[in-house]
C-alpha cells in the first residue's frame, strides 16, 4: 500500500519513477491518495497500465476531513486487517 497526492488527476512523477524501477509483478497494490477535489482521477487506471501483472485492490481517496472509521470501513471492505 502506498499513499500519494493526486496531482492533476493522476499520481506524481516520482510515483511513476518508482513503479517503473521496482518489480511489482504478482504483487498486491492498494492505492491510497489524498486530494482536495479530484478523488482518484486516473490514478487507478494509470497504475493498471504501469503494473499489468499486479493485483490492484480498490483504493481509498481521502480528503482532509476523513476519519479513522472511514478508513477502517474501507479496509474491512477489501479484507485487510488494520
PyMOL Python script that loads the backbone (N, CA, C, O; Angstrom):
from pymol import cmd

cmd.read_pdbstr("""\
ATOM      1  N   UNK A   1       0.852  -1.159   0.000  1.00  0.00           N
ATOM      2  CA  UNK A   1       0.000   0.000   0.000  1.00  0.00           C
ATOM      3  C   UNK A   1       0.895   1.218   0.000  1.00  0.00           C
ATOM      4  O   UNK A   1       1.946   1.228   0.641  1.00  0.00           O
ATOM      5  N   UNK A   2       0.486   2.229  -0.708  1.00  0.00           N
ATOM      6  CA  UNK A   2       1.217   3.475  -0.623  1.00  0.00           C
ATOM      7  C   UNK A   2       0.256   4.632  -0.647  1.00  0.00           C
ATOM      8  O   UNK A   2      -0.886   4.499  -1.088  1.00  0.00           O
ATOM      9  N   UNK A   3       0.720   5.766  -0.173  1.00  0.00           N
ATOM     10  CA  UNK A   3      -0.067   6.982  -0.191  1.00  0.00           C
ATOM     11  C   UNK A   3       0.627   7.981  -1.095  1.00  0.00           C
ATOM     12  O   UNK A   3       1.851   8.106  -1.081  1.00  0.00           O
ATOM     13  N   UNK A   4      -0.155   8.680  -1.871  1.00  0.00           N
ATOM     14  CA  UNK A   4       0.391   9.690  -2.771  1.00  0.00           C
ATOM     15  C   UNK A   4      -0.645  10.777  -2.979  1.00  0.00           C
ATOM     16  O   UNK A   4      -1.845  10.507  -2.933  1.00  0.00           O
ATOM     17  N   UNK A   5      -0.203  11.983  -3.204  1.00  0.00           N
ATOM     18  CA  UNK A   5      -1.179  13.021  -3.530  1.00  0.00           C
ATOM     19  C   UNK A   5      -1.679  12.848  -4.962  1.00  0.00           C
ATOM     20  O   UNK A   5      -0.976  12.304  -5.813  1.00  0.00           O
ATOM     21  N   UNK A   6      -2.878  13.311  -5.212  1.00  0.00           N
ATOM     22  CA  UNK A   6      -3.414  13.331  -6.565  1.00  0.00           C
ATOM     23  C   UNK A   6      -2.891  14.603  -7.224  1.00  0.00           C
ATOM     24  O   UNK A   6      -3.252  15.711  -6.828  1.00  0.00           O
ATOM     25  N   UNK A   7      -2.048  14.435  -8.219  1.00  0.00           N
ATOM     26  CA  UNK A   7      -1.507  15.567  -8.967  1.00  0.00           C
ATOM     27  C   UNK A   7      -2.167  15.602 -10.323  1.00  0.00           C
ATOM     28  O   UNK A   7      -1.910  14.732 -11.155  1.00  0.00           O
ATOM     29  N   UNK A   8      -2.998  16.567 -10.565  1.00  0.00           N
ATOM     30  CA  UNK A   8      -3.624  16.758 -11.869  1.00  0.00           C
ATOM     31  C   UNK A   8      -4.295  15.480 -12.372  1.00  0.00           C
ATOM     32  O   UNK A   8      -4.113  15.077 -13.521  1.00  0.00           O
ATOM     33  N   UNK A   9      -5.069  14.856 -11.493  1.00  0.00           N
ATOM     34  CA  UNK A   9      -5.871  13.661 -11.799  1.00  0.00           C
ATOM     35  C   UNK A   9      -5.066  12.373 -11.961  1.00  0.00           C
ATOM     36  O   UNK A   9      -5.585  11.390 -12.488  1.00  0.00           O
ATOM     37  N   UNK A  10      -3.821  12.361 -11.521  1.00  0.00           N
ATOM     38  CA  UNK A  10      -3.030  11.135 -11.535  1.00  0.00           C
ATOM     39  C   UNK A  10      -2.009  11.199 -10.397  1.00  0.00           C
ATOM     40  O   UNK A  10      -2.077  12.084  -9.544  1.00  0.00           O
ATOM     41  N   UNK A  11      -1.068  10.262 -10.391  1.00  0.00           N
ATOM     42  CA  UNK A  11      -0.039  10.277  -9.361  1.00  0.00           C
ATOM     43  C   UNK A  11       1.129  11.153  -9.811  1.00  0.00           C
ATOM     44  O   UNK A  11       1.270  11.462 -10.994  1.00  0.00           O
ATOM     45  N   UNK A  12       1.941  11.535  -8.871  1.00  0.00           N
ATOM     46  CA  UNK A  12       3.084  12.401  -9.138  1.00  0.00           C
ATOM     47  C   UNK A  12       4.178  11.642  -9.895  1.00  0.00           C
ATOM     48  O   UNK A  12       4.260  10.416  -9.818  1.00  0.00           O
ATOM     49  N   UNK A  13       5.001  12.368 -10.613  1.00  0.00           N
ATOM     50  CA  UNK A  13       6.088  11.764 -11.393  1.00  0.00           C
ATOM     51  C   UNK A  13       7.013  10.883 -10.554  1.00  0.00           C
ATOM     52  O   UNK A  13       7.449   9.845 -11.052  1.00  0.00           O
ATOM     53  N   UNK A  14       7.335  11.238  -9.308  1.00  0.00           N
ATOM     54  CA  UNK A  14       8.166  10.314  -8.515  1.00  0.00           C
ATOM     55  C   UNK A  14       7.514   8.938  -8.325  1.00  0.00           C
ATOM     56  O   UNK A  14       8.216   7.930  -8.244  1.00  0.00           O
ATOM     57  N   UNK A  15       6.186   8.889  -8.253  1.00  0.00           N
ATOM     58  CA  UNK A  15       5.499   7.599  -8.139  1.00  0.00           C
ATOM     59  C   UNK A  15       5.655   6.814  -9.436  1.00  0.00           C
ATOM     60  O   UNK A  15       5.871   5.603  -9.398  1.00  0.00           O
ATOM     61  N   UNK A  16       5.549   7.480 -10.574  1.00  0.00           N
ATOM     62  CA  UNK A  16       5.760   6.817 -11.859  1.00  0.00           C
ATOM     63  C   UNK A  16       7.170   6.245 -11.934  1.00  0.00           C
ATOM     64  O   UNK A  16       7.357   5.112 -12.378  1.00  0.00           O
ATOM     65  N   UNK A  17       8.156   7.016 -11.505  1.00  0.00           N
ATOM     66  CA  UNK A  17       9.545   6.521 -11.489  1.00  0.00           C
ATOM     67  C   UNK A  17       9.666   5.297 -10.602  1.00  0.00           C
ATOM     68  O   UNK A  17      10.338   4.331 -10.963  1.00  0.00           O
ATOM     69  N   UNK A  18       9.020   5.330  -9.438  1.00  0.00           N
ATOM     70  CA  UNK A  18       9.046   4.186  -8.529  1.00  0.00           C
ATOM     71  C   UNK A  18       8.422   2.963  -9.189  1.00  0.00           C
ATOM     72  O   UNK A  18       9.005   1.879  -9.162  1.00  0.00           O
ATOM     73  N   UNK A  19       7.234   3.129  -9.784  1.00  0.00           N
ATOM     74  CA  UNK A  19       6.549   1.992 -10.416  1.00  0.00           C
ATOM     75  C   UNK A  19       7.389   1.365 -11.519  1.00  0.00           C
ATOM     76  O   UNK A  19       7.337   0.154 -11.733  1.00  0.00           O
ATOM     77  N   UNK A  20       8.155   2.181 -12.209  1.00  0.00           N
ATOM     78  CA  UNK A  20       8.978   1.682 -13.310  1.00  0.00           C
ATOM     79  C   UNK A  20      10.318   1.126 -12.843  1.00  0.00           C
ATOM     80  O   UNK A  20      11.012   0.467 -13.617  1.00  0.00           O
ATOM     81  N   UNK A  21      10.693   1.380 -11.597  1.00  0.00           N
ATOM     82  CA  UNK A  21      12.016   0.943 -11.135  1.00  0.00           C
ATOM     83  C   UNK A  21      11.983  -0.300 -10.246  1.00  0.00           C
ATOM     84  O   UNK A  21      13.037  -0.863  -9.949  1.00  0.00           O
ATOM     85  N   UNK A  22      10.811  -0.735  -9.820  1.00  0.00           N
ATOM     86  CA  UNK A  22      10.720  -1.913  -8.960  1.00  0.00           C
ATOM     87  C   UNK A  22       9.888  -2.992  -9.646  1.00  0.00           C
ATOM     88  O   UNK A  22       9.042  -2.697 -10.490  1.00  0.00           O
ATOM     89  N   UNK A  23      10.135  -4.229  -9.278  1.00  0.00           N
ATOM     90  CA  UNK A  23       9.390  -5.352  -9.836  1.00  0.00           C
ATOM     91  C   UNK A  23       8.145  -5.596  -8.987  1.00  0.00           C
ATOM     92  O   UNK A  23       8.232  -6.124  -7.878  1.00  0.00           O
ATOM     93  N   UNK A  24       7.000  -5.212  -9.512  1.00  0.00           N
ATOM     94  CA  UNK A  24       5.744  -5.411  -8.803  1.00  0.00           C
ATOM     95  C   UNK A  24       4.900  -6.520  -9.428  1.00  0.00           C
ATOM     96  O   UNK A  24       3.708  -6.634  -9.143  1.00  0.00           O
ATOM     97  N   UNK A  25       5.519  -7.333 -10.279  1.00  0.00           N
ATOM     98  CA  UNK A  25       4.803  -8.457 -10.867  1.00  0.00           C
ATOM     99  C   UNK A  25       4.261  -9.363  -9.775  1.00  0.00           C
ATOM    100  O   UNK A  25       4.976  -9.747  -8.849  1.00  0.00           O
ATOM    101  N   UNK A  26       2.994  -9.694  -9.901  1.00  0.00           N
ATOM    102  CA  UNK A  26       2.291 -10.581  -8.973  1.00  0.00           C
ATOM    103  C   UNK A  26       2.201 -10.031  -7.556  1.00  0.00           C
ATOM    104  O   UNK A  26       1.929 -10.785  -6.622  1.00  0.00           O
ATOM    105  N   UNK A  27       2.423  -8.743  -7.379  1.00  0.00           N
ATOM    106  CA  UNK A  27       2.277  -8.099  -6.066  1.00  0.00           C
ATOM    107  C   UNK A  27       0.885  -7.486  -5.965  1.00  0.00           C
ATOM    108  O   UNK A  27       0.242  -7.213  -6.978  1.00  0.00           O
ATOM    109  N   UNK A  28       0.432  -7.275  -4.746  1.00  0.00           N
ATOM    110  CA  UNK A  28      -0.843  -6.606  -4.498  1.00  0.00           C
ATOM    111  C   UNK A  28      -0.558  -5.125  -4.290  1.00  0.00           C
ATOM    112  O   UNK A  28       0.298  -4.747  -3.490  1.00  0.00           O
ATOM    113  N   UNK A  29      -1.286  -4.303  -5.018  1.00  0.00           N
ATOM    114  CA  UNK A  29      -1.155  -2.854  -4.885  1.00  0.00           C
ATOM    115  C   UNK A  29      -2.484  -2.318  -4.362  1.00  0.00           C
ATOM    116  O   UNK A  29      -3.546  -2.618  -4.908  1.00  0.00           O
ATOM    117  N   UNK A  30      -2.411  -1.523  -3.298  1.00  0.00           N
ATOM    118  CA  UNK A  30      -3.602  -0.919  -2.708  1.00  0.00           C
ATOM    119  C   UNK A  30      -3.372   0.593  -2.668  1.00  0.00           C
ATOM    120  O   UNK A  30      -2.698   1.097  -1.769  1.00  0.00           O
ATOM    121  N   UNK A  31      -3.923   1.300  -3.627  1.00  0.00           N
ATOM    122  CA  UNK A  31      -3.676   2.740  -3.665  1.00  0.00           C
ATOM    123  C   UNK A  31      -4.467   3.502  -2.603  1.00  0.00           C
ATOM    124  O   UNK A  31      -5.588   3.129  -2.258  1.00  0.00           O
ATOM    125  N   UNK A  32      -3.870   4.563  -2.097  1.00  0.00           N
ATOM    126  CA  UNK A  32      -4.472   5.461  -1.121  1.00  0.00           C
ATOM    127  C   UNK A  32      -3.980   6.845  -1.500  1.00  0.00           C
ATOM    128  O   UNK A  32      -2.778   7.109  -1.455  1.00  0.00           O
ATOM    129  N   UNK A  33      -4.881   7.721  -1.867  1.00  0.00           N
ATOM    130  CA  UNK A  33      -4.428   9.052  -2.254  1.00  0.00           C
ATOM    131  C   UNK A  33      -5.110  10.119  -1.423  1.00  0.00           C
ATOM    132  O   UNK A  33      -6.184   9.903  -0.862  1.00  0.00           O
ATOM    133  N   UNK A  34      -4.479  11.252  -1.356  1.00  0.00           N
ATOM    134  CA  UNK A  34      -5.065  12.440  -0.757  1.00  0.00           C
ATOM    135  C   UNK A  34      -5.419  13.396  -1.882  1.00  0.00           C
ATOM    136  O   UNK A  34      -4.732  13.456  -2.902  1.00  0.00           O
ATOM    137  N   UNK A  35      -6.490  14.137  -1.687  1.00  0.00           N
ATOM    138  CA  UNK A  35      -6.898  15.076  -2.735  1.00  0.00           C
ATOM    139  C   UNK A  35      -7.729  16.190  -2.129  1.00  0.00           C
ATOM    140  O   UNK A  35      -8.286  16.052  -1.040  1.00  0.00           O
ATOM    141  N   UNK A  36      -7.800  17.282  -2.843  1.00  0.00           N
ATOM    142  CA  UNK A  36      -8.638  18.381  -2.418  1.00  0.00           C
ATOM    143  C   UNK A  36      -9.986  18.346  -3.114  1.00  0.00           C
ATOM    144  O   UNK A  36     -10.983  18.836  -2.583  1.00  0.00           O
ATOM    145  N   UNK A  37     -10.011  17.755  -4.324  1.00  0.00           N
ATOM    146  CA  UNK A  37     -11.235  17.785  -5.092  1.00  0.00           C
ATOM    147  C   UNK A  37     -11.289  16.711  -6.172  1.00  0.00           C
ATOM    148  O   UNK A  37     -12.360  16.465  -6.726  1.00  0.00           O
ATOM    149  N   UNK A  38     -10.177  16.068  -6.486  1.00  0.00           N
ATOM    150  CA  UNK A  38     -10.130  15.223  -7.675  1.00  0.00           C
ATOM    151  C   UNK A  38     -10.355  13.747  -7.479  1.00  0.00           C
ATOM    152  O   UNK A  38     -10.343  12.997  -8.455  1.00  0.00           O
ATOM    153  N   UNK A  39     -10.560  13.296  -6.245  1.00  0.00           N
ATOM    154  CA  UNK A  39     -10.662  11.870  -5.962  1.00  0.00           C
ATOM    155  C   UNK A  39      -9.519  11.121  -6.636  1.00  0.00           C
ATOM    156  O   UNK A  39      -8.392  11.614  -6.648  1.00  0.00           O
ATOM    157  N   UNK A  40      -9.783   9.927  -7.206  1.00  0.00           N
ATOM    158  CA  UNK A  40      -8.706   9.157  -7.814  1.00  0.00           C
ATOM    159  C   UNK A  40      -8.337   9.648  -9.204  1.00  0.00           C
ATOM    160  O   UNK A  40      -7.233   9.382  -9.679  1.00  0.00           O
ATOM    161  N   UNK A  41      -9.232  10.352  -9.857  1.00  0.00           N
ATOM    162  CA  UNK A  41      -8.929  10.742 -11.222  1.00  0.00           C
ATOM    163  C   UNK A  41      -8.576   9.501 -12.024  1.00  0.00           C
ATOM    164  O   UNK A  41      -9.383   8.577 -12.125  1.00  0.00           O
ATOM    165  N   UNK A  42      -7.383   9.470 -12.592  1.00  0.00           N
ATOM    166  CA  UNK A  42      -6.933   8.328 -13.388  1.00  0.00           C
ATOM    167  C   UNK A  42      -5.841   7.523 -12.684  1.00  0.00           C
ATOM    168  O   UNK A  42      -5.158   6.718 -13.317  1.00  0.00           O
ATOM    169  N   UNK A  43      -5.674   7.734 -11.390  1.00  0.00           N
ATOM    170  CA  UNK A  43      -4.603   7.044 -10.660  1.00  0.00           C
ATOM    171  C   UNK A  43      -4.711   5.531 -10.817  1.00  0.00           C
ATOM    172  O   UNK A  43      -3.734   4.881 -11.188  1.00  0.00           O
ATOM    173  N   UNK A  44      -5.877   4.964 -10.542  1.00  0.00           N
ATOM    174  CA  UNK A  44      -6.013   3.501 -10.620  1.00  0.00           C
ATOM    175  C   UNK A  44      -5.820   3.002 -12.048  1.00  0.00           C
ATOM    176  O   UNK A  44      -5.198   1.959 -12.255  1.00  0.00           O
ATOM    177  N   UNK A  45      -6.337   3.719 -13.027  1.00  0.00           N
ATOM    178  CA  UNK A  45      -6.149   3.344 -14.431  1.00  0.00           C
ATOM    179  C   UNK A  45      -4.666   3.371 -14.785  1.00  0.00           C
ATOM    180  O   UNK A  45      -4.162   2.456 -15.435  1.00  0.00           O
ATOM    181  N   UNK A  46      -3.975   4.415 -14.358  1.00  0.00           N
ATOM    182  CA  UNK A  46      -2.554   4.543 -14.683  1.00  0.00           C
ATOM    183  C   UNK A  46      -1.700   3.508 -13.958  1.00  0.00           C
ATOM    184  O   UNK A  46      -0.699   3.044 -14.505  1.00  0.00           O
ATOM    185  N   UNK A  47      -2.076   3.142 -12.748  1.00  0.00           N
ATOM    186  CA  UNK A  47      -1.363   2.058 -12.058  1.00  0.00           C
ATOM    187  C   UNK A  47      -1.535   0.760 -12.839  1.00  0.00           C
ATOM    188  O   UNK A  47      -0.573   0.020 -13.046  1.00  0.00           O
ATOM    189  N   UNK A  48      -2.757   0.489 -13.268  1.00  0.00           N
ATOM    190  CA  UNK A  48      -3.024  -0.731 -14.045  1.00  0.00           C
ATOM    191  C   UNK A  48      -2.189  -0.788 -15.312  1.00  0.00           C
ATOM    192  O   UNK A  48      -1.702  -1.854 -15.691  1.00  0.00           O
ATOM    193  N   UNK A  49      -2.021   0.349 -15.964  1.00  0.00           N
ATOM    194  CA  UNK A  49      -1.204   0.400 -17.185  1.00  0.00           C
ATOM    195  C   UNK A  49       0.264   0.140 -16.886  1.00  0.00           C
ATOM    196  O   UNK A  49       0.937  -0.560 -17.642  1.00  0.00           O
ATOM    197  N   UNK A  50       0.766   0.697 -15.789  1.00  0.00           N
ATOM    198  CA  UNK A  50       2.178   0.540 -15.438  1.00  0.00           C
ATOM    199  C   UNK A  50       2.478  -0.813 -14.813  1.00  0.00           C
ATOM    200  O   UNK A  50       3.608  -1.295 -14.898  1.00  0.00           O
ATOM    201  N   UNK A  51       1.489  -1.430 -14.188  1.00  0.00           N
ATOM    202  CA  UNK A  51       1.692  -2.692 -13.461  1.00  0.00           C
ATOM    203  C   UNK A  51       0.648  -3.726 -13.899  1.00  0.00           C
ATOM    204  O   UNK A  51      -0.171  -4.153 -13.085  1.00  0.00           O
ATOM    205  N   UNK A  52       0.668  -4.129 -15.160  1.00  0.00           N
ATOM    206  CA  UNK A  52      -0.387  -5.016 -15.663  1.00  0.00           C
ATOM    207  C   UNK A  52      -0.394  -6.403 -15.032  1.00  0.00           C
ATOM    208  O   UNK A  52      -1.406  -7.101 -15.095  1.00  0.00           O
ATOM    209  N   UNK A  53       0.708  -6.811 -14.431  1.00  0.00           N
ATOM    210  CA  UNK A  53       0.793  -8.146 -13.822  1.00  0.00           C
ATOM    211  C   UNK A  53       0.667  -8.112 -12.306  1.00  0.00           C
ATOM    212  O   UNK A  53       1.008  -9.076 -11.622  1.00  0.00           O
ATOM    213  N   UNK A  54       0.178  -6.999 -11.795  1.00  0.00           N
ATOM    214  CA  UNK A  54      -0.062  -6.861 -10.359  1.00  0.00           C
ATOM    215  C   UNK A  54      -1.553  -6.946 -10.095  1.00  0.00           C
ATOM    216  O   UNK A  54      -2.370  -6.731 -10.990  1.00  0.00           O
ATOM    217  N   UNK A  55      -1.896  -7.262  -8.852  1.00  0.00           N
ATOM    218  CA  UNK A  55      -3.303  -7.273  -8.454  1.00  0.00           C
ATOM    219  C   UNK A  55      -3.602  -5.924  -7.804  1.00  0.00           C
ATOM    220  O   UNK A  55      -2.989  -5.570  -6.797  1.00  0.00           O
ATOM    221  N   UNK A  56      -4.534  -5.178  -8.373  1.00  0.00           N
ATOM    222  CA  UNK A  56      -4.898  -3.866  -7.866  1.00  0.00           C
ATOM    223  C   UNK A  56      -6.199  -3.976  -7.087  1.00  0.00           C
ATOM    224  O   UNK A  56      -7.252  -4.268  -7.655  1.00  0.00           O
ATOM    225  N   UNK A  57      -6.118  -3.740  -5.777  1.00  0.00           N
ATOM    226  CA  UNK A  57      -7.320  -3.754  -4.942  1.00  0.00           C
ATOM    227  C   UNK A  57      -7.948  -2.365  -4.938  1.00  0.00           C
ATOM    228  O   UNK A  57      -7.277  -1.379  -5.241  1.00  0.00           O
ATOM    229  N   UNK A  58      -9.234  -2.282  -4.596  1.00  0.00           N
ATOM    230  CA  UNK A  58      -9.880  -0.973  -4.530  1.00  0.00           C
ATOM    231  C   UNK A  58      -9.163  -0.064  -3.533  1.00  0.00           C
ATOM    232  O   UNK A  58      -8.854  -0.467  -2.412  1.00  0.00           O
ATOM    233  N   UNK A  59      -8.913   1.140  -3.955  1.00  0.00           N
ATOM    234  CA  UNK A  59      -8.188   2.087  -3.123  1.00  0.00           C
ATOM    235  C   UNK A  59      -9.095   3.016  -2.347  1.00  0.00           C
ATOM    236  O   UNK A  59     -10.316   2.856  -2.321  1.00  0.00           O
ATOM    237  N   UNK A  60      -8.469   3.988  -1.718  1.00  0.00           N
ATOM    238  CA  UNK A  60      -9.195   4.977  -0.910  1.00  0.00           C
ATOM    239  C   UNK A  60      -8.664   6.349  -1.254  1.00  0.00           C
ATOM    240  O   UNK A  60      -7.456   6.585  -1.225  1.00  0.00           O
ATOM    241  N   UNK A  61      -9.570   7.256  -1.582  1.00  0.00           N
ATOM    242  CA  UNK A  61      -9.212   8.636  -1.885  1.00  0.00           C
ATOM    243  C   UNK A  61      -9.699   9.507  -0.735  1.00  0.00           C
ATOM    244  O   UNK A  61     -10.904   9.646  -0.528  1.00  0.00           O
ATOM    245  N   UNK A  62      -8.778  10.090   0.007  1.00  0.00           N
ATOM    246  CA  UNK A  62      -9.112  10.828   1.223  1.00  0.00           C
ATOM    247  C   UNK A  62      -9.009  12.337   1.036  1.00  0.00           C
ATOM    248  O   UNK A  62      -8.093  12.846   0.389  1.00  0.00           O
ATOM    249  N   UNK A  63      -9.966  13.025   1.618  1.00  0.00           N
ATOM    250  CA  UNK A  63      -9.877  14.473   1.726  1.00  0.00           C
ATOM    251  C   UNK A  63      -9.388  14.798   3.130  1.00  0.00           C
ATOM    252  O   UNK A  63      -9.167  13.896   3.938  1.00  0.00           O
ATOM    253  N   UNK A  64      -9.224  16.057   3.415  1.00  0.00           N
ATOM    254  CA  UNK A  64      -8.660  16.448   4.715  1.00  0.00           C
ATOM    255  C   UNK A  64      -9.587  16.126   5.883  1.00  0.00           C
ATOM    256  O   UNK A  64      -9.145  16.144   7.032  1.00  0.00           O
ATOM    257  N   UNK A  65     -10.855  15.833   5.621  1.00  0.00           N
ATOM    258  CA  UNK A  65     -11.781  15.575   6.723  1.00  0.00           C
ATOM    259  C   UNK A  65     -12.093  14.096   6.948  1.00  0.00           C
ATOM    260  O   UNK A  65     -13.076  13.764   7.610  1.00  0.00           O
ATOM    261  N   UNK A  66     -11.247  13.192   6.390  1.00  0.00           N
ATOM    262  CA  UNK A  66     -11.508  11.769   6.599  1.00  0.00           C
ATOM    263  C   UNK A  66     -11.212  11.404   8.051  1.00  0.00           C
ATOM    264  O   UNK A  66     -10.455  12.089   8.739  1.00  0.00           O
ATOM    265  N   UNK A  67     -11.826  10.310   8.501  1.00  0.00           N
ATOM    266  CA  UNK A  67     -11.588   9.882   9.878  1.00  0.00           C
ATOM    267  C   UNK A  67     -11.266   8.392   9.932  1.00  0.00           C
ATOM    268  O   UNK A  67     -11.372   7.685   8.930  1.00  0.00           O
ATOM    269  N   UNK A  68     -10.878   7.932  11.102  1.00  0.00           N
ATOM    270  CA  UNK A  68     -10.477   6.543  11.304  1.00  0.00           C
ATOM    271  C   UNK A  68     -11.580   5.558  10.914  1.00  0.00           C
ATOM    272  O   UNK A  68     -11.292   4.493  10.368  1.00  0.00           O
ATOM    273  N   UNK A  69     -12.827   5.901  11.186  1.00  0.00           N
ATOM    274  CA  UNK A  69     -13.935   4.991  10.882  1.00  0.00           C
ATOM    275  C   UNK A  69     -14.074   4.775   9.382  1.00  0.00           C
ATOM    276  O   UNK A  69     -14.360   3.660   8.945  1.00  0.00           O
ATOM    277  N   UNK A  70     -13.876   5.818   8.589  1.00  0.00           N
ATOM    278  CA  UNK A  70     -13.951   5.677   7.137  1.00  0.00           C
ATOM    279  C   UNK A  70     -12.836   4.767   6.633  1.00  0.00           C
ATOM    280  O   UNK A  70     -13.061   3.907   5.782  1.00  0.00           O
ATOM    281  N   UNK A  71     -11.651   4.961   7.158  1.00  0.00           N
ATOM    282  CA  UNK A  71     -10.508   4.137   6.742  1.00  0.00           C
ATOM    283  C   UNK A  71     -10.733   2.682   7.166  1.00  0.00           C
ATOM    284  O   UNK A  71     -10.476   1.763   6.389  1.00  0.00           O
ATOM    285  N   UNK A  72     -11.205   2.475   8.378  1.00  0.00           N
ATOM    286  CA  UNK A  72     -11.459   1.110   8.845  1.00  0.00           C
ATOM    287  C   UNK A  72     -12.534   0.437   8.003  1.00  0.00           C
ATOM    288  O   UNK A  72     -12.422  -0.748   7.688  1.00  0.00           O
ATOM    289  N   UNK A  73     -13.563   1.174   7.639  1.00  0.00           N
ATOM    290  CA  UNK A  73     -14.618   0.619   6.787  1.00  0.00           C
ATOM    291  C   UNK A  73     -14.066   0.207   5.437  1.00  0.00           C
ATOM    292  O   UNK A  73     -14.416  -0.851   4.915  1.00  0.00           O
ATOM    293  N   UNK A  74     -13.196   1.046   4.864  1.00  0.00           N
ATOM    294  CA  UNK A  74     -12.557   0.714   3.582  1.00  0.00           C
ATOM    295  C   UNK A  74     -11.700  -0.537   3.722  1.00  0.00           C
ATOM    296  O   UNK A  74     -11.793  -1.441   2.891  1.00  0.00           O
ATOM    297  N   UNK A  75     -10.866  -0.607   4.758  1.00  0.00           N
ATOM    298  CA  UNK A  75     -10.008  -1.771   4.962  1.00  0.00           C
ATOM    299  C   UNK A  75     -10.835  -3.038   5.157  1.00  0.00           C
ATOM    300  O   UNK A  75     -10.484  -4.097   4.637  1.00  0.00           O
ATOM    301  N   UNK A  76     -11.932  -2.929   5.905  1.00  0.00           N
ATOM    302  CA  UNK A  76     -12.824  -4.074   6.086  1.00  0.00           C
ATOM    303  C   UNK A  76     -13.411  -4.523   4.745  1.00  0.00           C
ATOM    304  O   UNK A  76     -13.526  -5.720   4.481  1.00  0.00           O
ATOM    305  N   UNK A  77     -13.778  -3.558   3.906  1.00  0.00           N
ATOM    306  CA  UNK A  77     -14.423  -3.881   2.634  1.00  0.00           C
ATOM    307  C   UNK A  77     -13.500  -4.597   1.662  1.00  0.00           C
ATOM    308  O   UNK A  77     -13.965  -5.342   0.799  1.00  0.00           O
ATOM    309  N   UNK A  78     -12.178  -4.377   1.795  1.00  0.00           N
ATOM    310  CA  UNK A  78     -11.232  -5.058   0.901  1.00  0.00           C
ATOM    311  C   UNK A  78     -10.537  -6.226   1.595  1.00  0.00           C
ATOM    312  O   UNK A  78      -9.651  -6.859   1.021  1.00  0.00           O
ATOM    313  N   UNK A  79     -10.942  -6.505   2.826  1.00  0.00           N
ATOM    314  CA  UNK A  79     -10.419  -7.680   3.528  1.00  0.00           C
ATOM    315  C   UNK A  79      -9.026  -7.526   4.111  1.00  0.00           C
ATOM    316  O   UNK A  79      -8.296  -8.507   4.251  1.00  0.00           O
ATOM    317  N   UNK A  80      -8.653  -6.303   4.452  1.00  0.00           N
ATOM    318  CA  UNK A  80      -7.346  -6.043   5.045  1.00  0.00           C
ATOM    319  C   UNK A  80      -7.527  -5.752   6.529  1.00  0.00           C
ATOM    320  O   UNK A  80      -8.355  -4.920   6.903  1.00  0.00           O
ATOM    321  N   UNK A  81      -6.769  -6.422   7.364  1.00  0.00           N
ATOM    322  CA  UNK A  81      -6.828  -6.175   8.802  1.00  0.00           C
ATOM    323  C   UNK A  81      -6.041  -4.929   9.146  1.00  0.00           C
ATOM    324  O   UNK A  81      -4.935  -4.729   8.645  1.00  0.00           O
ATOM    325  N   UNK A  82      -6.598  -4.103   9.986  1.00  0.00           N
ATOM    326  CA  UNK A  82      -5.888  -2.878  10.406  1.00  0.00           C
ATOM    327  C   UNK A  82      -5.621  -2.917  11.886  1.00  0.00           C
ATOM    328  O   UNK A  82      -5.036  -1.982  12.433  1.00  0.00           O
TER     329      UNK A  82
END
""", "prot")
cmd.dss("prot")
cmd.show_as("cartoon", "prot")
cmd.util.cbc("prot")
cmd.orient("prot")
